[in-house]
């Protein structure tokens, strides 16, 4: 059964795990931890960061998005969203 859920603190691990291969070195592991912290910040500031698709309870896809004002390379506009990743 397919189910689409909002990303929340409780399923943030699933969100990151969908597109992150098995961690094989410390530098990669540190990058994954930084991404999780960045996603937590987005959740705190905006209340959303993406969606996760589950099939039979297993995370199988994700969609990451956030306001342009949260993108360090963005224009800072408040009226558009950045579609960051579809996996």
Secondary structure, DSSP 8 states (H G I E B T S, - for coil): -EEEEE--GGGHHHHHHHH-----SHHHHHHHHHHHHHHHHHHHHHS--EEEEEETTEEEEEEEEEEGGG-TTS---SS-EEEEEE-
